[in-house]
């Protein structure tokens, strides 16, 4: 999965975990955008975690794409979709 779509896990010293798209990193803060809400469809809220509270920052091992998303598609449909995603946009 492309890095632009991969979520980041921010683990704090208190044991909290914030998962979302890494927006900004500085010496003072780590800013993560939470996933969009299903109802609103807009981007999720931004969460700032103070750098001194961050215990671990790592790529999330899971994707936001729900399990089984491709299960209802035929092989040819999946290949067509992949070809469309990979073609150069001009």
C-alpha positions in Angstrom: 0.0 0.0 0.0 1.2 3.5 -0.8 2.7 5.5 2.1 0.2 8.3 1.3 -2.7 5.9 2.3 -1.0 4.1 5.2 -2.1 5.0 8.7 0.4 5.7 11.5 0.0 4.4 15.1 1.0 6.9 17.8 1.5 5.1 21.1 1.8 7.2 24.2 3.5 6.6 27.5 0.0 6.3 29.1 -0.9 3.4 26.9 -3.2 5.3 24.5 -3.0 4.7 20.8 -4.0 7.2 18.1 -4.3 5.8 14.6 -4.7 7.9 11.5 -2.8 9.6 8.7 0.4 11.4 9.8 -0.1 15.0 8.9 2.9 16.7 10.6 5.8 15.9 12.8 7.9 18.4 14.7 10.0 18.6 17.8 6.9 19.6 19.8 4.0 17.7 18.2 2.9 14.8 16.2 -0.3 15.6 14.3 -2.6 12.7 13.0 -5.8 13.0 11.0 -8.3 10.4 12.2 -10.2 8.4 9.6 -13.3 10.1 8.1 -16.6 9.5 9.7 -18.9 7.3 7.7 -21.9 9.5 8.2 -20.3 12.8 7.3 -17.9 11.5 4.7 -15.5 14.3 5.4 -12.0 14.1 6.6 -11.6 13.2 10.3 -10.5 15.5 13.0 -6.9 16.4 13.6 -5.3 15.2 16.9 -2.1 16.7 18.2 0.0 14.5 20.5 2.8 16.3 22.4 6.1 14.8 21.4 7.2 14.1 25.0 4.1 11.9 25.4 5.0 9.8 22.3 6.4 6.4 23.2 6.3 4.8 19.8 5.5 6.0 16.3 5.1 3.3 13.6 3.2 2.5 10.4 -0.1 0.7 11.1 0.1 -2.9 10.1 -3.5 -2.9 9.0 -5.3 -1.1 6.1 -8.5 1.0 6.4 -10.0 -1.0 3.6 -12.6 -3.4 5.0 -11.9 -7.1 4.8 -13.6 -8.8 1.9 -14.0 -5.7 -0.2 -13.0 -7.6 -3.4 -14.9 -10.8 -2.6 -17.9 -9.9 -4.7 -15.8 -9.2 -7.8 -14.7 -11.5 -10.6 -11.0 -11.9 -11.4 -11.4 -9.9 -14.6 -13.1 -7.0 -12.7 -10.3 -6.9 -10.2 -7.6 -6.9 -13.0 -9.5 -4.1 -14.8 -9.7 -2.0 -11.6 -5.9 -2.6 -11.0 -5.1 -1.6 -14.5 -7.2 1.6 -14.1 -5.5 2.5 -10.8 -2.0 1.9 -12.3 -2.4 3.7 -15.6 -0.7 7.0 -15.9 -3.0 10.0 -15.5 -2.4 12.6 -18.1 
